Amino acid sequence: MKAILLIGHGSRAKDAKDCFLKVLESLEKRVDLKVYGAFMENATPTIEETFKLMHKEGVNEVDVLPYFLFDGIHIKEDIPEILDNMKKEYNMKICFKRPIGYHELLVDLLIDRLEGEGKCI
């Protein structure tokens, strides 16, 4: 069975986790695969915990989608190392997708935010 794993950075802030879960739920509504979520740090479930769950539920192929803007150290080193360990432990086919990076739609989103309400200090 194939699935998607959405990985966020993680935060101790409840609002940050709630926002991530909204993105996950919206993504799952628009694709034909089950979408799991995990965090790199500062929140649960961890990537390792989620792989254990996916394996238990019969997932043997996973597209890993990082909910990160840029190719930082987590994308270049930390997450690939974890994914390599998970591949060895669970014998899964893993495809690590690119982070968000640049996309013209991000500019549209920034313009939307610019035109919206904000907190002036």
N, C-alpha and C positions, 0 to 999 in steps of 0.2 A: 504494500500500500504506500502511496506517495502522499507527502504532506508538505506544508510550508512552516518554517520556523522564523518568526519575526523576532529579532533581537534588538532590544533597546539598551541604552547605556545603564540605566537604573539611577534611582535617586531615593533618598530617605523621605522626600516630600510625597504625601499621599496624592496631591493634585497631579504630580508628574506621572505617577503610576496610573491614575484614573484616565489621564489623557492617552497614555500608551494603550490602555485596554480599549478605549474608544476607537483608536486607529485599527487595532487588531480586529475588533468586531466588524468595523466597516469593511476592512479588507476581506474578511471571511465571507461577507455577504456578496462580494463581487467576484469571487473565484469559486471554482468547483472542487477545491481541496480543503481539508481540515487545516486550520491555521492554529499553531501553537505559539505561545509567547514565552520569552525568557529575557533575563537581564544579565549584563556583563558584570555589574557590581552594584552594591548598595540597595538591592531589592531582590525579592524572590518571586518566582522560582529562578534558580540559576540555569545556565545552559546545560550543565551536567544533569541536573534534576529533570529538566524537560526531555533530554534525550532518553533518560531512563523510562519516563512515562511513555514517550513515543514508541520505544522498543516494546514495552509491555502491551501497548495497544496495536501492535503489528505493523508499525511503520518501518519500511526498509529502504526508502528513498526520500530524501528531503532537500528542498530548495531553501537555503538559508538566506533570509532577506534582512540585511542590517538597516535598522532605522537610525542611521547615523548620517550626518551631513558630509563628512570628509574622511579621507584615507589617513586617519591618525594611527597611533600605535596600537589601539585595540583592533583596528581593521587589518593593519599590516602584520601584526605579530600575535597579539593575545588570542583573538578569536580563532585564527587559523590553527594555532597550537591546540586549543581546546577541541576544535573540530577534528583534527588529526587523531587526537586521543579517542574521541567518540567513534570515529570510523573504525579504529582498531578494536575498541571494546564491543561495539554492537554490529560490526560488519554491515554498515549502511552505506548506500551511495549518497554522497553529499555534494551539492553544488552550491558554492558560496558566491552569491550575487554581489554586485557593486553597491556601495552606499549611494545615498541620494545625489551628492555632488551638485553639479550645475544642471539646471533644467529651466527653460523659459517659463514654465508654470510657477516656479519659485518666485520669479520677478513679479508675476501677476499676484501671487499671494502677498508679497511685500507691499505692493501698491494697495491691495485691499486693506491691509493692516494700517498703512499710512493714512488712508481715507477714513478709517474707523476711529472709534473712541480710544482714548489712552489716558494715562495718568501723568499729568503735568506737575513737575516739581520745581 
